Amino acid sequence: MARRLCGVDAYPGPLLAVAGYGLAGADRPWPGGPLDDDSWSGLLAAARKHRVLGPLRAAAGAGALPATAAQADAARAAHRGVLLRVLSLERELMAVADRLEESDVDFRVLKGSAYAHLDYPDPALRSFIDLDVLVRADDIGRAVAALSAAGFARTLAEPRPGFDRRFDKGTTLRHPGGFEVDLHRTFVLGPWGVRVDLDSLWDDGEEFAVGGRTLRALSRTNRLLHACYHAALGDWPLRLGSLRDVAALLPRTGGEATEVRGRAAAWGVEAVVAAAVADARRLLGIRGGDAFTAWADGYLPTRREEAWLGLHTHEGKTFAAQALATIPALPGFRDRVAYLRALLLPDRGYTEGRHPSALSRFRFAVREIRRGRGAPARE
């Protein structure tokens, strides 16, 4: 299936202008006056969903977005609530960091706090609702054990021992307090995740401070590559907050652009980077550009790249379809056999409470593969 473009009609009212507010070259039009109550409520809800309450509050406060006093107050209140959540999560991040360090697990902070403190002029502009941490593939078992000892619980069991370390994006653990930590070994499920050169993620990275504590994020080049993955292969319709991350991390110099393109080419993920950059500019209304953005706008994906991108660009996308596409992307025969065995014959803990029999699991997988590849459902 081919990659689909996300149109402007997927977003309500002036949300695209809000998402691009403050970005150099962004010129989406603003409404001529305050929105009516229903339109404002829809905009506020969409801004929360797309993680752009910070730009909404800033635009309303500066007068770029016409708003009544009540609407401006509502934007401030919504943003304040999100920031309280962010501050709570950053406190929890300190505890997670302590647990991992005590277990001698090296880690990098992904997205969230890292983007907010390193790539935004004001951290309050970048909100998040969970924590994301990268660990080395060989350390993921110890990382899970360390957090489990602190009260976290996996949201889904490992299909077979070693699957997290060898094949999966990582795993998600939920704290009794209601928040989640995503432990990553790579950026995404599916063939694009296989293409990430995991060793190259572990350069010196870049430090940032939270609450007087120094933490380490990915390097700027790797942060942009991760942002492109998350924007192009994440939510559908595309999440505007993720596209804003891409725009915030665009190369500032020709040398940076050369490094990004070189690493994307070495991984074989130029299609992901080009799609994310082009979509960020198109949807956020960013005019102008340079050689790097011209390359992204003009990139022509191969048929296979189109198909792999297409697995992520529709509302019915599924893990099963992405898993099937992963098989030929794995580097060797033994890996493919082990991967298939884990998915076709998983341990009982993985299927318990989900599938009453192997046959029902197989039928479910077939339906999910068809749906994930955009095929019409069969009765």
Number of C-alpha atoms within 10 A of each C-alpha: 16 16 18 13 13 16 12 14 7 10 19 15 18 17 23 22 23 28 29 28 23 14 14 12 15 22 16 19 13 16 14 8 10 16 18 11 10 9 14 19 14 14 21 20 15 18 28 18 13 20 24 28 30 26 23 29 26 21 22 21 17 10 11 16 24 18 20 14 12 9 20 20 15 16 24 19 13 19 25 16 10 21 21 12 17 21 15 12 21 18 13 17 21 15 14 19 20 14 18 20 14 10 15 13 19 15 23 23 25 22 23 20 26 25 24 19 18 18 18 16 12 11 17 18 20 28 26 18 15 19 23 20 20 23 23 21 20 14 17 21 16 15 23 20 15 21 22 15 11 14 12 21 19 17 11 12 18 19 21 18 13 16 16 21 19 16 21 23 22 24 19 19 20 18 16 11 8 8 16 20 23 18 24 25 27 24 23 20 17 25 20 24 20 22 19 22 15 15 9 10 20 18 10 10 16 16 16 17 13 15 9 7 9 10 18 17 24 25 17 19 21 20 23 24 26 23 28 28 22 22 27 28 23 16 17 16 17 26 20 27 25 26 26 25 24 29 26 19 20 17 20 9 10 12 9 15 18 13 14 22 20 13 19 22 13 13 16 15 20 21 22 25 25 25 24 27 27 23 25 25 23 16 22 26 19 18 12 11 10 11 10 19 18 14 14 21 17 11 15 14 16 10 12 11 19 17 16 25 23 20 26 26 24 21 13 16 21 20 16 21 23 21 17 16 18 21 19 11 15 18 11 10 11 10 14 17 12 16 22 16 13 17 17 14 15 17 15 12 13 16 18 11 8 10 14 10 10 13 10 12 16 13 11 13 19 14 18 21 22 18 21 24 22 20 13 10 9 7 3
